[in-house]
C-alpha cells in the first residue's frame, strides 16, 4: 500500500489515500477500483482514529466513510442503508463531531466535513426513508447557522448544504405544481445562485480538481432551479459553464455527465430557439461574474420567496 511504512499510518498517509479514493471516483464514478480505494482509506483512517482519538483523525474517518457511503448509493451494492452501513456510521459520527465545541478558530475543517457528510447522508437515506432524509437535511441546515461563512472550509460546507436544500425545494416545487398549489420558485433559485458563487470562491482558493468538479455540479443544480423558475437564459448560462468545466475532466463519470448536460442544453435550445448558447473556455470559470447578481431584482409583488 502507498502509505505503509515501518510503523502505523500517519495523518498524511490517510489524507493521501483519501485523495486517491476521491480522484478515482471523480474519474470513474463508483467503479470497483473506486470502492476498493475507499475501503483502503477507511481501514487506514479507522486505525488512525482508534489509535489517537483526536477530533481531526475522527474527521478523517468520517471523510472516508462518506466517500464509501456515496459509492454504495451509486452502485446499490452492499448494504446502502440500515444499521452498520457506511451511511449510518456517517450520520452517527457527524452528529458526534457537530456536538463538540470548537475552540481552534472559526474556519473549522472538521465541522465543515461533518456538515457536508451529514447533508450527503440525508440524500442517501431519503432514497429509502424520505421523512428521515428530510430530517437529516434540516439538521444539517440548522447546524450550518445563518452567519456568513468565515473561511474557505465553511464556504465549501455551506455550498454543499445549499445544494441539498435546493434539490429538496425543487422536489417540493414539482409536487406542488402537480397538486395545483402555489409554489416558491425564487427561493430555490437564489439559494442555488449563492451556492455557485460560494463554490467558485472555494475553487479559486484551493485550485483542487474536486472543488472544480463540485462547481460543475453546483452549476447543474442552478440550471435546474432556473428552469423551474422559467429563467431560460440563466439556465442556459449555468449549463454552458458546467459543460465548459467538464471539458477539463476525463474518465467515464465526467463523460457521462458531459453528455447529460449537453443533452439538457440541446433540449433547452429546442424549447427556446432564440437563446444564444455560448460555451465558454475551460478556464472562464475563474473570472465569471456572480450569478446572484444576475437574478432579477425584487420589485412590488416579486420579492424572493413569494409564491406563484
Buried (B, 14 or more C-beta within 10 A) or exposed (E): EEBEEEEEBBBEBBBBBBBBBBBBBBBBBBBEBBBEBBBBBBBBBBBBBEEBEEBBBBBBBBBBBBBBBBBBBBBEEEEBBEEEBBBBBBBEBBBEBBEEEEEEEEBBBBBBBBBBBBBBBBBBBBEEBEEBBBEBBEBBBEBBEEEEBEBBBBBBBBBBBBBBBBBBBBBBBEEBBEEEEEBBBBBBBBBBBBBBBBBBBBBBBBEBBBBBBBBBBBBBBBBBBBBBBEBBBBBBBBBBBBBBBBBBBEBEBBEEBBEBBBEBBEEBBEEEEEBEBEBBEBEBBEEBEEBBEBBEEEEEEEEBEEEE
